[in-house]
Amino acid sequence: MDYFSHAKDYGINAGDFAPDFPAVVKRSRGVADKMSKGIQFLMKKNKIDVIMGFATVKGGGKISVKGADGNTQEVRSPKHHHRNWWPCPRTAFYADGLAKRSSAIVRRWYFRNVTIVEYAPRIVPVEDEDISKELEKSYKKRGITIMTNANVERVDTSGNGVKAFVKTATGEVTLEADVLLSAVGVVANIEGIGLEEAGVKTEKGKIVVDAYGKTSVDGLYAIGDCTPGQALAHVASKEAVVCVEAIAHAAGKYHHKPEPVDYGNVPGCTYCTPEIASVGMTEKAAREAGYELKVGKFPFSASGKASAAGATEGFVKVIFDAKYGEWLGTHMIGANVTEIISETVLGRKLETTWQEVLDAIHPHPTMSEGVKDAVEVALGEAIHL
């Protein structure tokens, strides 16, 4: 929708256009269904048995699974409600959480007013402070209202819409909305599946595991959102690979014991507009850890590719240890930055220094060369800024 709104800037007369939310939902469900069928095909191709049903841990390395047909089988070691939001309500209101940032801009095109209520002092509090400032500036420019240091105390749904009573530093504020989206984080769905009876240790609502996914009960393993690691799809995928390879190695069917997941080098991506991508330490965290830093920030407004694409919003920020040149972190905000962050992930994995980044030729003009440009800024050697 952002691109359509600027079509005339590129010499394209797109005429009138309007969002069709049911069509958007239909396509998103279609894409999800296609990906699901792809996974099913891979399972079948690799001769992996998949049992659909509700599982209960029985102990002794056994799991009882009740299938959709009502039959239960013993094995050794959720449907989503969609509310029809069409025709568009006048106002959408968002509570604290990651999901609100990923969908706030989308909803802005369907609703006249969008308000974000953030419990923390700034939005995207886990990101670098410069990222928070840039995203807030971008959202306000798009007409999104942001409330920080605010907490939803109670909600009244007795009328046609929703009333949210928000506690702020200056007192209570009442927000009226047609739709309330509460996105306050992820809770592991581990209740009622027999963990306590089987003796599986849990802590703070998560299943306790070792570096290879092994629980406190022999023969039982856990990965993903039900364990203490980051609740991210790519983390769960890596945990699964490490877990299965460790099991195979213990059984003498894999050539080496896998390396545990490096949780200090996990990229985080937020698919809002503009996108956010980051990995490693924030500037504040690095300074608090005692590092002397070299920090560089390259704005996309100075990028030829970004200018040609009309995507000059945002920047790339890199953080290095000034003494040894260690790459401590990278933080990005802008168009398609989730496609750029992998250079830093690989660089940190290979213990790349700033000099090696500068010695590597980056293609021009690209958005991705913003990483090298930011490193040049950090060293006072910028040629594109």
Residue pairs with C-beta under 8 A, 6 or more apart in sequence:
1 19
1 109
2 105
2 273
3 310
4 14
4 17
6 310
7 13
7 14
8 14
9 310
10 310
19 109
19 110
21 85
21 86
21 88
21 110
22 84
22 86
25 82
40 50
43 50
51 65
51 67
51 73
51 75
52 67
52 68
53 65
53 66
53 67
53 68
54 65
54 66
55 63
55 64
55 65
55 75
55 193
56 63
56 64
56 65
56 66
56 192
56 193
56 194
57 63
57 193
57 194
57 195
57 197
57 198
57 200
57 217
57 220
58 64
58 74
58 194
58 197
58 198
59 194
59 197
59 198
59 199
59 217
60 198
60 219
61 76
61 77
61 217
61 218
61 219
61 220
62 74
62 75
62 76
62 77
63 74
63 75
63 76
63 77
64 72
64 73
64 74
64 75
64 194
65 72
65 73
65 74
65 75
66 72
67 73
76 219
77 219
77 220
77 221
78 189
83 179
85 110
85 179
88 110
88 111
88 112
89 111
89 161
89 177
89 178
89 179
90 111
90 112
90 113
90 178
91 111
91 112
91 113
91 114
91 115
91 161
91 176
91 177
91 178
91 179
92 107
92 110
92 111
92 113
92 114
92 115
92 177
92 178
92 179
92 181
93 114
93 115
93 117
93 162
93 164
93 175
93 177
93 179
93 180
93 181
94 100
94 103
94 104
94 107
94 114
94 115
94 116
94 117
94 181
94 183
95 117
95 152
95 164
95 180
95 181
95 182
95 183
95 184
96 117
96 118
96 119
96 120
96 152
96 183
96 184
97 182
97 183
97 184
97 185
98 183
98 185
98 270
99 181
99 183
100 116
100 181
100 183
101 116
101 123
101 124
101 135
101 270
101 272
101 276
102 270
102 271
102 272
103 181
103 272
104 114
104 116
104 139
104 144
104 272
105 139
105 142
105 144
105 272
105 273
106 273
107 114
107 181
108 114
108 142
108 143
108 144
111 178
111 179
113 143
113 145
114 143
114 144
114 145
115 144
115 145
115 146
115 147
115 175
115 177
116 123
116 139
116 144
116 145
116 146
116 147
117 147
117 150
117 151
117 152
117 164
117 166
117 175
118 125
118 146
118 147
118 148
118 149
118 150
119 149
119 150
119 151
120 148
120 149
121 148
121 149
122 129
122 132
122 133
122 136
122 148
123 132
123 135
123 136
123 139
123 146
123 148
124 131
124 132
124 135
124 270
124 276
125 132
126 268
127 268
127 276
127 278
127 282
127 331
128 278
128 282
128 283
128 284
128 317
128 329
128 331
129 282
129 283
129 284
130 283
130 297
130 315
130 317
130 331
131 276
131 278
131 317
131 331
131 332
131 333
134 274
134 313
134 314
134 315
134 333
135 272
135 274
135 276
135 333
136 146
138 273
138 274
138 313
138 314
138 333
139 146
140 146
147 166
147 168
147 173
149 168
149 169
150 166
150 167
150 168
150 173
151 166
151 167
152 164
152 165
152 166
152 167
152 182
153 165
153 166
153 167
153 172
154 164
154 165
155 162
155 163
155 164
155 165
155 180
156 162
156 163
156 164
156 165
157 163
157 180
160 178
161 176
161 177
161 178
161 179
162 176
162 177
162 178
162 179
162 180
163 174
163 175
163 176
163 177
164 174
164 175
164 176
164 177
164 180
165 172
165 173
165 174
166 172
166 173
166 174
166 175
186 225
186 231
187 205
188 205
188 206
188 207
188 225
188 226
188 227
189 226
190 202
190 205
190 206
190 207
190 226
195 202
195 207
196 202
198 217
198 220
199 216
199 217
200 207
200 215
200 216
200 217
200 220
201 207
201 208
201 215
201 216
202 208
203 228
204 228
206 226
206 227
206 228
207 215
207 222
207 226
207 227
208 215
208 216
208 227
208 228
209 215
209 221
209 222
209 223
209 227
209 228
211 242
211 260
211 261
212 221
212 242
212 243
212 246
212 247
212 258
212 260
213 221
213 222
213 223
213 227
213 239
213 240
213 242
213 243
213 246
214 220
214 221
214 243
214 246
215 221
215 222
221 243
221 247
223 236
223 239
223 240
223 243
224 231
224 235
224 236
224 239
224 240
225 231
225 236
227 239
229 235
229 239
229 261
229 263
230 263
230 266
230 268
232 266
232 268
234 266
234 267
235 261
235 263
235 266
238 261
239 261
241 258
242 258
242 259
242 260
242 261
245 254
245 257
245 258
246 257
246 258
248 254
249 255
249 256
249 257
249 258
262 349
264 280
265 279
265 280
265 345
265 348
265 349
266 279
267 277
267 278
267 279
267 341
267 342
267 344
267 345
268 276
268 277
268 278
268 279
269 275
269 276
269 277
269 338
269 341
270 276
270 277
271 338
274 313
274 314
274 333
274 334
274 335
274 337
275 332
275 333
275 334
275 335
275 336
275 337
275 338
276 332
276 333
276 337
276 338
277 331
277 332
277 333
277 337
277 338
277 340
277 341
278 329
278 330
278 331
278 332
278 341
279 329
279 330
279 341
279 344
279 345
279 348
280 319
280 327
280 328
280 329
280 330
280 344
280 348
281 289
281 319
281 328
281 329
282 319
282 329
282 331
283 293
283 295
283 317
283 319
283 329
286 293
286 319
286 321
286 328
286 329
287 293
291 321
291 322
291 328
292 321
292 322
292 323
293 319
293 320
293 321
293 322
293 328
294 319
294 320
294 321
294 322
294 354
294 378
294 379
295 317
295 318
295 319
295 320
295 378
296 317
296 318
296 374
296 375
296 376
296 377
296 378
296 379
296 382
297 315
297 316
297 317
297 318
297 374
297 377
298 315
298 316
298 317
298 370
298 373
298 374
298 376
298 377
298 382
298 384
298 385
299 312
299 314
299 315
299 385
300 306
300 311
300 312
300 313
300 314
300 315
300 316
300 334
300 335
300 367
300 370
301 307
301 312
301 313
302 373
302 384
302 385
303 312
303 365
303 367
303 369
303 370
303 373
303 384
304 364
304 365
305 365
305 366
305 367
305 369
306 312
306 334
306 335
306 367
306 370
308 365
309 335
309 367
311 334
311 335
311 336
311 367
313 333
313 334
313 335
314 332
314 333
314 334
314 335
314 337
315 332
315 333
315 334
315 370
315 374
316 330
316 331
316 332
316 334
316 337
316 340
316 370
316 371
316 373
316 374
317 330
317 331
317 332
317 374
318 327
318 329
318 330
318 344
318 371
318 374
318 375
318 378
319 327
319 328
319 329
319 330
319 331
320 326
320 327
320 328
320 353
320 354
320 375
320 378
321 328
324 353
325 353
325 354
325 355
326 351
326 353
327 344
327 347
327 348
327 351
327 352
327 353
327 354
327 357
329 344
330 341
330 344
330 371
330 374
332 340
332 341
332 370
334 367
335 367
336 367
337 367
339 368
340 367
340 368
340 370
340 371
343 368
343 371
344 371
346 352
347 356
347 357
354 375
354 378
354 379
357 371
357 372
357 375
358 372
358 375
358 376
358 379
358 381
360 372
362 368
362 369
362 371
362 372
363 369
373 382
373 384
373 385
376 382
376 383
376 384
376 385
377 385
